[in-house]
Amino acid sequence: GKHYIYHVKDKFDRPIVIMRPRLEDTKNYDAQIRFLIYDLEQASRIADQTGVGKMCWLLDFGGYTMSNAPPLKVSVHCNHILQNHYPERLGLAVCYHAPTLFSITWKATSPFIDPVTKEKIKFVDKGNKEKERAMMEERFHMEEMEECVGGRVPGLIYDIAKYEVSCRQYDVDCQVELDAMEASMKAESTKMNGNAVAEDASKTVTIEASG
């Protein structure tokens, strides 16, 4: 549950990618980044299917500490991937209850963030409950969101077994689409080659007739 695609979309029909740094329990940063890309690809596909084309990131910073915070170089690398490979995919990023500790990472990475992207990043800070509620209600269906992000669903919804089934189905669907694309490209290539052969044959007949 460190990051995954939530089962409902936000109020703008964008898929929600929930990220929870406190649940990160490995130091294999390459694997972490690969899995992040995998989830972003899934979210991008869902966004395209719904026609909205963009996704929403919800970063739940509850329990964020030095022990689960990624190294600065990993944060910078993630930012590089997001800006260079998913520049138009982000519709909104909500940082929920980001602690003072995160401000250190934010100050170090924010200069590298594109100004347009930075405008899409919103902070929901602790303190003013009414303001918190208003900011979240404006963007999410709170009756479907978990209590830890101000919603009304108790506990954590994430189920690793169910998410694995969902990921495997995504893999199958992608393979089917890739196979269909490959077959279509081969058919088009065969058609073009056939047209070229026919055109050459026509030219030959024309030359022989004129000779």
Accessible surface in RSA format (square Angstrom, percent):
REM  Atomic radii and reference values for relative SASA: ProtOr
REM  Chains: A
REM  Algorithm: Lee & Richards
REM  Probe-radius: 1.40
REM  Slices: 20
REM RES _ NUM      All-atoms   Total-Side   Main-Chain    Non-polar    All polar
REM                ABS   REL    ABS   REL    ABS   REL    ABS   REL    ABS   REL
RES GLY A   1    25.12  31.0   0.00   N/A  25.12  31.0   2.00   5.5  23.11  51.8
RES LYS A   2    49.67  24.2  46.57  28.6   3.10   7.4  29.22  26.3  20.45  21.8
RES HIS A   3    20.70  11.3  18.49  12.9   2.20   5.6  16.03  16.5   4.67   5.4
RES TYR A   4     7.20   3.4   7.20   4.1   0.00   0.0   7.20   5.4   0.00   0.0
RES ILE A   5    19.62  11.2  10.45   7.8   9.17  22.1  10.45   7.5   9.17  24.9
RES TYR A   6     9.28   4.3   0.13   0.1   9.15  23.8   0.15   0.1   9.14  11.3
RES HIS A   7   109.62  59.9  69.41  48.2  40.21 102.9  68.93  71.0  40.69  47.3
RES VAL A   8    33.31  21.9  26.94  24.4   6.37  15.3  32.96  28.6   0.36   1.0
RES LYS A   9    69.38  33.8  63.66  39.1   5.72  13.6  15.12  13.6  54.26  57.8
RES ASP A  10     3.03   2.1   0.00   0.0   3.03   7.2   0.00   0.0   3.03   3.0
RES LYS A  11    93.62  45.7  63.57  39.0  30.05  71.5  33.22  29.9  60.40  64.3
RES PHE A  12   109.81  54.9  96.84  60.0  12.97  33.8 104.19  63.2   5.62  16.1
RES ASP A  13    71.60  50.2  68.60  68.3   3.00   7.1  26.66  62.7  44.94  44.8
RES ARG A  14    27.97  11.7  27.97  14.3   0.00   0.0   1.62   2.2  26.35  16.0
RES PRO A  15     2.34   1.7   1.09   1.0   1.24   4.5   2.34   1.9   0.00   0.0
RES ILE A  16     0.24   0.1   0.24   0.2   0.00   0.0   0.24   0.2   0.00   0.0
RES VAL A  17     0.00   0.0   0.00   0.0   0.00   0.0   0.00   0.0   0.00   0.0
RES ILE A  18     0.17   0.1   0.17   0.1   0.00   0.0   0.17   0.1   0.00   0.0
RES MET A  19    27.53  14.3  27.53  18.2   0.00   0.0  10.87   9.2  16.66  22.1
RES ARG A  20     1.30   0.5   1.05   0.5   0.25   0.6   0.01   0.0   1.29   0.8
RES PRO A  21    24.06  17.5  15.55  14.2   8.51  30.9  23.64  19.5   0.42   2.6
RES ARG A  22    65.61  27.5  45.78  23.3  19.83  47.2  22.28  30.4  43.33  26.3
RES LEU A  23    66.63  37.1  54.15  38.7  12.48  31.4  58.50  41.1   8.13  21.9
RES GLU A  24    38.31  22.0  24.75  18.7  13.56  32.3  16.83  32.6  21.48  17.5
RES ASP A  25   119.58  83.8  81.86  81.5  37.72  89.2  43.63 102.7  75.95  75.8
RES THR A  26    58.67  41.7  50.18  50.9   8.49  20.2  52.24  70.2   6.43   9.7
RES LYS A  27   137.40  67.0 120.11  73.7  17.29  41.2  97.45  87.7  39.94  42.5
RES ASN A  28    85.17  58.7  74.89  72.4  10.28  24.8  27.95  67.3  57.23  55.3
RES TYR A  29    56.03  26.2  52.85  30.1   3.19   8.3  42.88  32.2  13.15  16.2
RES ASP A  30    97.02  68.0  93.00  92.6   4.02   9.5  16.31  38.4  80.71  80.5
RES ALA A  31    35.17  32.3  30.62  47.2   4.56  10.4  31.61  44.5   3.56   9.4
RES GLN A  32    28.21  15.8  21.91  16.0   6.30  15.0  17.61  37.5  10.60   8.0
RES ILE A  33    14.72   8.4  14.00  10.4   0.72   1.7  14.72  10.6   0.00   0.0
RES ARG A  34   151.79  63.7 145.18  74.0   6.61  15.7  70.88  96.9  80.90  49.0
RES PHE A  35    74.40  37.2  70.52  43.7   3.89  10.1  73.98  44.9   0.42   1.2
RES LEU A  36    18.13  10.1  18.13  13.0   0.00   0.0  18.13  12.7   0.00   0.0
RES ILE A  37    56.29  32.0  56.29  41.9   0.00   0.0  56.29  40.5   0.00   0.0
RES TYR A  38    59.39  27.7  54.68  31.1   4.71  12.2  57.84  43.5   1.55   1.9
RES ASP A  39     0.00   0.0   0.00   0.0   0.00   0.0   0.00   0.0   0.00   0.0
RES LEU A  40     0.06   0.0   0.06   0.0   0.00   0.0   0.06   0.0   0.00   0.0
RES GLU A  41    78.35  45.0  76.18  57.6   2.17   5.2  20.59  39.8  57.77  47.2
RES GLN A  42     9.26   5.2   8.88   6.5   0.37   0.9   0.61   1.3   8.65   6.6
RES ALA A  43     0.00   0.0   0.00   0.0   0.00   0.0   0.00   0.0   0.00   0.0
RES SER A  44     7.22   6.1   7.22   9.6   0.00   0.0   7.14  15.2   0.08   0.1
RES ARG A  45    48.61  20.4  43.91  22.4   4.70  11.2  26.20  35.8  22.41  13.6
RES ILE A  46    47.01  26.8  47.01  35.0   0.00   0.0  47.01  33.9   0.00   0.0
RES ALA A  47     0.00   0.0   0.00   0.0   0.00   0.0   0.00   0.0   0.00   0.0
RES ASP A  48    81.44  57.0  60.58  60.3  20.86  49.3  28.64  67.4  52.79  52.7
RES GLN A  49   115.21  64.4  75.50  55.2  39.72  94.6  43.38  92.3  71.83  54.5
RES THR A  50    54.58  38.8  19.57  19.8  35.01  83.4  27.95  37.5  26.63  40.3
RES GLY A  51    65.54  80.8   0.00   N/A  65.54  80.8  33.52  92.0  32.02  71.7
RES VAL A  52    52.87  34.8  29.01  26.3  23.86  57.5  36.67  31.9  16.20  43.9
RES GLY A  53    21.49  26.5   0.00   N/A  21.49  26.5  16.93  46.5   4.56  10.2
RES LYS A  54    64.70  31.6  64.70  39.7   0.00   0.0  54.72  49.3   9.98  10.6
RES MET A  55     0.14   0.1   0.14   0.1   0.00   0.0   0.14   0.1   0.00   0.0
RES CYS A  56     0.00   0.0   0.00   0.0   0.00   0.0   0.00   0.0   0.00   0.0
RES TRP A  57    23.42   9.4  23.42  11.3   0.00   0.0  23.42  12.5   0.00   0.0
RES LEU A  58     0.00   0.0   0.00   0.0   0.00   0.0   0.00   0.0   0.00   0.0
RES LEU A  59    32.41  18.1  32.41  23.2   0.00   0.0  32.41  22.8   0.00   0.0
RES ASP A  60     2.01   1.4   2.01   2.0   0.00   0.0   0.00   0.0   2.01   2.0
RES PHE A  61     5.21   2.6   2.29   1.4   2.92   7.6   2.41   1.5   2.80   8.0
RES GLY A  62    30.79  38.0   0.00   N/A  30.79  38.0  30.49  83.7   0.30   0.7
RES GLY A  63    50.84  62.7   0.00   N/A  50.84  62.7  31.91  87.6  18.93  42.4
RES TYR A  64    17.68   8.3   3.23   1.8  14.44  37.6   0.98   0.7  16.69  20.6
RES THR A  65    61.16  43.5  58.79  59.6   2.37   5.7  59.71  80.2   1.45   2.2
RES MET A  66   146.95  76.1 131.05  86.7  15.90  37.8 120.68 102.6  26.27  34.8
RES SER A  67    87.15  73.6  65.46  87.4  21.69  50.0  58.32 124.2  28.83  40.4
RES ASN A  68    20.87  14.4  13.93  13.5   6.94  16.7   7.86  18.9  13.01  12.6
RES ALA A  69    21.54  19.8  10.40  16.1  11.14  25.3  10.42  14.7  11.13  29.5
RES PRO A  70    49.16  35.8  37.69  34.4  11.47  41.7  40.96  33.8   8.20  51.0
RES PRO A  71    44.89  32.7  33.22  30.3  11.67  42.4  44.72  36.9   0.16   1.0
RES LEU A  72    90.30  50.3  80.36  57.5   9.94  25.0  82.03  57.6   8.26  22.2
RES LYS A  73   158.02  77.1 145.85  89.5  12.18  29.0  93.62  84.3  64.40  68.6
RES VAL A  74    12.79   8.4  11.43  10.3   1.36   3.3  12.79  11.1   0.00   0.0
RES SER A  75    20.11  17.0  11.32  15.1   8.79  20.2  12.66  26.9   7.46  10.4
RES VAL A  76    51.36  33.8  50.76  46.0   0.60   1.5  51.05  44.4   0.31   0.8
RES HIS A  77    83.65  45.7  80.00  55.6   3.65   9.3  54.08  55.7  29.57  34.4
RES CYS A  78    24.58  18.6  24.58  27.4   0.00   0.0  11.19  28.4  13.39  14.4
RES ASN A  79    20.88  14.4  18.83  18.2   2.05   4.9   8.63  20.8  12.25  11.8
RES HIS A  80    95.63  52.3  92.29  64.2   3.33   8.5  55.63  57.3  40.00  46.5
RES ILE A  81    13.77   7.8  13.77  10.3   0.00   0.0  13.77   9.9   0.00   0.0
RES LEU A  82    29.59  16.5  27.50  19.7   2.08   5.2  27.71  19.5   1.87   5.0
RES GLN A  83    47.00  26.3  32.62  23.8  14.38  34.2  12.78  27.2  34.22  26.0
RES ASN A  84    86.12  59.4  58.89  56.9  27.23  65.6  13.89  33.4  72.23  69.8
RES HIS A  85   124.32  67.9  98.70  68.6  25.63  65.6  61.50  63.4  62.83  73.1
RES TYR A  86    14.68   6.9  10.53   6.0   4.14  10.8   8.48   6.4   6.20   7.6
RES PRO A  87    69.73  50.8  57.67  52.6  12.06  43.9  61.18  50.5   8.55  53.1
RES GLU A  88   120.98  69.5 117.73  89.1   3.25   7.7  56.71 109.7  64.27  52.5
RES ARG A  89    56.56  23.7  56.56  28.8   0.00   0.0  11.45  15.6  45.12  27.3
RES LEU A  90     5.78   3.2   5.73   4.1   0.05   0.1   5.73   4.0   0.05   0.1
RES GLY A  91    15.17  18.7   0.00   N/A  15.17  18.7   2.40   6.6  12.77  28.6
RES LEU A  92    11.20   6.2  11.20   8.0   0.00   0.0  11.20   7.9   0.00   0.0
RES ALA A  93     3.30   3.0   3.30   5.1   0.00   0.0   3.30   4.6   0.00   0.0
RES VAL A  94     0.15   0.1   0.15   0.1   0.00   0.0   0.15   0.1   0.00   0.0
RES CYS A  95     5.18   3.9   5.13   5.7   0.04   0.1   0.00   0.0   5.18   5.6
RES TYR A  96     9.84   4.6   9.84   5.6   0.00   0.0   1.41   1.1   8.43  10.4
RES HIS A  97    31.05  17.0  23.38  16.3   7.67  19.6  16.37  16.9  14.68  17.1
RES ALA A  98    24.20  22.3   4.09   6.3  20.11  45.8   4.09   5.8  20.11  53.3
RES PRO A  99    43.41  31.6  29.30  26.7  14.11  51.3  40.22  33.2   3.19  19.8
RES THR A 100   120.07  85.4 107.50 109.0  12.56  29.9  76.85 103.2  43.21  65.3
RES LEU A 101    43.45  24.2  35.38  25.3   8.07  20.3  39.37  27.7   4.07  11.0
RES PHE A 102    25.73  12.9  25.73  15.9   0.00   0.0  25.73  15.6   0.00   0.0
RES SER A 103    37.67  31.8  34.87  46.5   2.80   6.5  30.36  64.7   7.31  10.2
RES ILE A 104   116.68  66.4 112.94  84.1   3.74   9.0 114.85  82.7   1.83   5.0
RES THR A 105    24.65  17.5  23.17  23.5   1.49   3.5   8.01  10.8  16.64  25.2
RES TRP A 106    56.43  22.6  56.36  27.3   0.07   0.2  35.44  18.9  20.98  34.0
RES LYS A 107   151.97  74.1 137.89  84.6  14.08  33.5  84.82  76.3  67.15  71.5
RES ALA A 108    35.53  32.7  18.87  29.1  16.67  37.9  29.60  41.7   5.94  15.7
RES THR A 109    10.77   7.7  10.77  10.9   0.00   0.0   4.48   6.0   6.29   9.5
RES SER A 110    15.02  12.7  15.02  20.0   0.00   0.0   1.95   4.2  13.06  18.3
RES PRO A 111    97.18  70.8  60.10  54.8  37.08 134.8  68.76  56.8  28.42 176.6
RES PHE A 112   124.24  62.2 109.15  67.6  15.09  39.3 116.38  70.6   7.85  22.5
RES ILE A 113    17.57  10.0  11.28   8.4   6.29  15.2  11.73   8.4   5.84  15.9
RES ASP A 114    62.04  43.5  55.83  55.6   6.21  14.7  21.04  49.5  41.00  40.9
RES PRO A 115    99.53  72.5  95.88  87.4   3.65  13.3  98.18  81.1   1.35   8.4
RES VAL A 116    99.88  65.7  95.75  86.7   4.13   9.9  99.16  86.2   0.72   2.0
RES THR A 117    26.31  18.7  26.31  26.7   0.00   0.0  14.88  20.0  11.42  17.3
RES LYS A 118    79.53  38.8  73.77  45.3   5.76  13.7  39.73  35.8  39.79  42.4
RES GLU A 119   126.98  72.9 118.59  89.7   8.38  20.0  45.43  87.9  81.55  66.6
RES LYS A 120    41.33  20.2  37.39  22.9   3.94   9.4  34.13  30.7   7.20   7.7
RES ILE A 121    27.88  15.9  15.72  11.7  12.16  29.3  15.72  11.3  12.16  33.0
RES LYS A 122    70.78  34.5  68.72  42.2   2.06   4.9  32.58  29.3  38.20  40.7
RES PHE A 123    63.93  32.0  49.53  30.7  14.40  37.5  49.53  30.0  14.40  41.2
RES VAL A 124     1.60   1.1   1.60   1.5   0.00   0.0   1.60   1.4   0.00   0.0
RES ASP A 125    86.86  60.8  76.52  76.2  10.34  24.4  29.85  70.3  57.00  56.8
RES LYS A 126   154.43  75.3 130.06  79.8  24.37  58.0  73.09  65.8  81.34  86.6
RES GLY A 127    64.36  79.4   0.00   N/A  64.36  79.4  37.59 103.1  26.77  60.0
RES ASN A 128    89.07  61.4  76.33  73.8  12.74  30.7  28.34  68.2  60.72  58.7
RES LYS A 129   133.74  65.2 128.69  79.0   5.05  12.0  86.33  77.7  47.41  50.5
RES GLU A 130   133.26  76.5 127.22  96.2   6.04  14.4  41.87  81.0  91.39  74.6
RES LYS A 131   130.25  63.5 123.74  75.9   6.51  15.5  71.62  64.5  58.63  62.4
RES GLU A 132    12.24   7.0  11.13   8.4   1.11   2.7   5.99  11.6   6.25   5.1
RES ARG A 133   135.46  56.9 128.55  65.5   6.90  16.4  55.58  76.0  79.88  48.4
RES ALA A 134    61.90  56.9  49.57  76.5  12.33  28.0  57.43  80.9   4.47  11.8
RES MET A 135    36.57  18.9  35.94  23.8   0.63   1.5  31.71  27.0   4.86   6.4
RES MET A 136     3.03   1.6   3.03   2.0   0.00   0.0   2.84   2.4   0.20   0.3
RES GLU A 137    52.09  29.9  51.40  38.9   0.68   1.6  27.44  53.1  24.65  20.1
RES GLU A 138   108.08  62.0  91.46  69.2  16.62  39.6  39.16  75.7  68.92  56.3
RES ARG A 139    30.53  12.8  30.53  15.6   0.00   0.0   3.66   5.0  26.87  16.3
RES PHE A 140     0.12   0.1   0.10   0.1   0.02   0.0   0.12   0.1   0.00   0.0
RES HIS A 141    67.13  36.7  65.93  45.8   1.20   3.1  43.28  44.6  23.85  27.7
RES MET A 142     4.45   2.3   4.16   2.7   0.29   0.7   4.16   3.5   0.29   0.4
RES GLU A 143    94.96  54.5  81.97  62.0  12.99  30.9  44.28  85.7  50.68  41.4
RES GLU A 144    69.19  39.7  69.07  52.3   0.12   0.3   7.25  14.0  61.94  50.6
RES MET A 145     0.79   0.4   0.79   0.5   0.00   0.0   0.20   0.2   0.59   0.8
RES GLU A 146     0.29   0.2   0.23   0.2   0.06   0.1   0.12   0.2   0.18   0.1
RES GLU A 147   101.13  58.1  85.93  65.0  15.20  36.2  25.84  50.0  75.29  61.5
RES CYS A 148    51.75  39.1  26.29  29.3  25.46  59.8  39.35  99.7  12.40  13.4
RES VAL A 149     0.22   0.1   0.22   0.2   0.00   0.0   0.22   0.2   0.00   0.0
RES GLY A 150    42.83  52.8   0.00   N/A  42.83  52.8  23.41  64.3  19.42  43.5
RES GLY A 151     9.92  12.2   0.00   N/A   9.92  12.2   0.00   0.0   9.92  22.2
RES ARG A 152   136.24  57.2 113.84  58.0  22.39  53.3  66.98  91.5  69.25  42.0
RES VAL A 153    35.41  23.3  34.61  31.3   0.80   1.9  35.41  30.8   0.00   0.0
RES PRO A 154    97.69  71.2  84.75  77.3  12.94  47.0  84.98  70.2  12.71  79.0
RES GLY A 155    50.29  62.0   0.00   N/A  50.29  62.0  40.93 112.3   9.36  21.0
RES LEU A 156    87.43  48.7  58.58  41.9  28.86  72.5  58.75  41.3  28.68  77.2
RES ILE A 157    62.13  35.4  44.56  33.2  17.58  42.4  50.41  36.3  11.72  31.8
RES TYR A 158    60.56  28.3  38.07  21.7  22.48  58.5  26.69  20.1  33.86  41.7
RES ASP A 159    59.80  41.9  49.48  49.2  10.32  24.4  16.13  38.0  43.68  43.6
RES ILE A 160   125.35  71.3 122.83  91.5   2.52   6.1 122.83  88.5   2.52   6.8
RES ALA A 161    61.65  56.7  56.77  87.6   4.89  11.1  60.41  85.1   1.24   3.3
RES LYS A 162   151.71  74.0 143.91  88.3   7.80  18.6  90.63  81.6  61.09  65.1
RES TYR A 163    24.89  11.6  21.92  12.5   2.97   7.7  24.45  18.4   0.44   0.5
RES GLU A 164    82.90  47.6  77.51  58.6   5.39  12.8  30.59  59.2  52.32  42.7
RES VAL A 165   104.00  68.4 102.17  92.5   1.84   4.4 103.13  89.6   0.87   2.4
RES SER A 166    54.92  46.4  44.92  59.9  10.00  23.0  26.08  55.5  28.84  40.4
RES CYS A 167    16.37  12.4  16.37  18.3   0.00   0.0  11.55  29.3   4.81   5.2
RES ARG A 168   152.14  63.9 150.67  76.8   1.48   3.5  53.90  73.7  98.24  59.5
RES GLN A 169    97.09  54.3  94.67  69.2   2.42   5.8  39.71  84.5  57.38  43.5
RES TYR A 170    30.72  14.3  27.80  15.8   2.92   7.6  16.94  12.7  13.78  17.0
RES ASP A 171    68.20  47.8  60.31  60.0   7.89  18.6  28.90  68.0  39.30  39.2
RES VAL A 172    83.75  55.1  80.21  72.6   3.54   8.5  83.69  72.7   0.06   0.2
RES ASP A 173    44.47  31.2  42.37  42.2   2.10   5.0   7.32  17.2  37.15  37.1
RES CYS A 174    29.43  22.3  28.49  31.8   0.94   2.2  17.01  43.1  12.42  13.4
RES GLN A 175    95.12  53.2  94.31  68.9   0.80   1.9  38.51  82.0  56.61  42.9
RES VAL A 176    91.48  60.2  89.08  80.6   2.41   5.8  90.41  78.6   1.07   2.9
RES GLU A 177    77.98  44.8  74.58  56.4   3.39   8.1  35.81  69.3  42.17  34.4
RES LEU A 178   100.88  56.2  97.25  69.6   3.63   9.1  97.47  68.5   3.41   9.2
RES ASP A 179    72.23  50.6  67.15  66.8   5.08  12.0  27.31  64.3  44.91  44.8
RES ALA A 180    60.31  55.5  47.12  72.7  13.19  30.0  55.51  78.2   4.80  12.7
RES MET A 181   112.65  58.3 108.46  71.8   4.20  10.0  92.67  78.8  19.99  26.5
RES GLU A 182    89.42  51.3  86.98  65.8   2.44   5.8  31.43  60.8  57.99  47.3
RES ALA A 183    60.39  55.5  50.88  78.5   9.52  21.6  55.86  78.7   4.54  12.0
RES SER A 184    71.37  60.3  61.56  82.2   9.81  22.6  30.96  65.9  40.41  56.6
RES MET A 185   133.33  69.0 125.12  82.8   8.21  19.6 109.54  93.1  23.79  31.5
RES LYS A 186   128.87  62.9 124.55  76.4   4.32  10.3  81.10  73.0  47.77  50.9
RES ALA A 187    63.38  58.3  50.24  77.5  13.14  29.9  58.22  82.0   5.16  13.7
RES GLU A 188    91.58  52.6  89.58  67.8   2.01   4.8  37.93  73.4  53.65  43.8
RES SER A 189    54.69  46.2  50.74  67.7   3.95   9.1  27.73  59.0  26.96  37.8
RES THR A 190    95.14  67.7  90.76  92.0   4.38  10.4  66.86  89.8  28.27  42.7
RES LYS A 191   130.11  63.5 119.57  73.4  10.54  25.1  74.77  67.3  55.34  58.9
RES MET A 192   118.22  61.2 111.64  73.9   6.58  15.7  94.01  79.9  24.21  32.1
RES ASN A 193    90.16  62.2  88.53  85.5   1.63   3.9  23.82  57.3  66.33  64.1
RES GLY A 194    38.67  47.7   0.00   N/A  38.67  47.7  32.93  90.4   5.73  12.8
RES ASN A 195    87.18  60.1  82.03  79.3   5.14  12.4  25.70  61.8  61.48  59.4
RES ALA A 196    49.82  45.8  45.41  70.1   4.42  10.0  49.37  69.5   0.45   1.2
RES VAL A 197   101.70  66.9 100.13  90.7   1.57   3.8 101.09  87.8   0.61   1.6
RES ALA A 198    61.26  56.3  50.12  77.4  11.14  25.3  56.64  79.8   4.62  12.2
RES GLU A 199    97.59  56.0  91.47  69.2   6.12  14.6  33.69  65.2  63.90  52.2
RES ASP A 200    84.93  59.5  82.47  82.1   2.46   5.8  27.13  63.9  57.79  57.6
RES ALA A 201    53.01  48.7  44.96  69.4   8.05  18.3  52.28  73.6   0.73   1.9
RES SER A 202    65.43  55.3  57.26  76.4   8.17  18.8  30.03  63.9  35.41  49.6
RES LYS A 203   114.68  55.9 111.56  68.4   3.12   7.4  70.31  63.3  44.36  47.3
RES THR A 204    69.00  49.1  67.43  68.4   1.57   3.7  43.66  58.6  25.34  38.3
RES VAL A 205    96.65  63.6  96.05  87.0   0.60   1.4  96.10  83.5   0.55   1.5
RES THR A 206    85.64  60.9  81.34  82.5   4.31  10.3  64.60  86.8  21.04  31.8
RES ILE A 207   119.93  68.2 118.00  87.9   1.93   4.7 118.96  85.7   0.97   2.6
RES GLU A 208   124.89  71.7 101.25  76.6  23.64  56.3  45.25  87.5  79.64  65.0
RES ALA A 209    85.59  78.7  45.09  69.6  40.50  92.1  58.37  82.2  27.22  72.1
RES SER A 210    96.89  81.9  53.58  71.5  43.31  99.8  50.57 107.7  46.32  64.9
RES GLY A 211    97.59 120.4   0.00   N/A  97.59 120.4  50.85 139.6  46.74 104.7
END  Absolute sums over single chains surface
CHAIN  1 A    12614.3      10630.6       1983.7       7762.0       4852.3
END  Absolute sums over all chains
TOTAL         12614.3      10630.6       1983.7       7762.0       4852.3
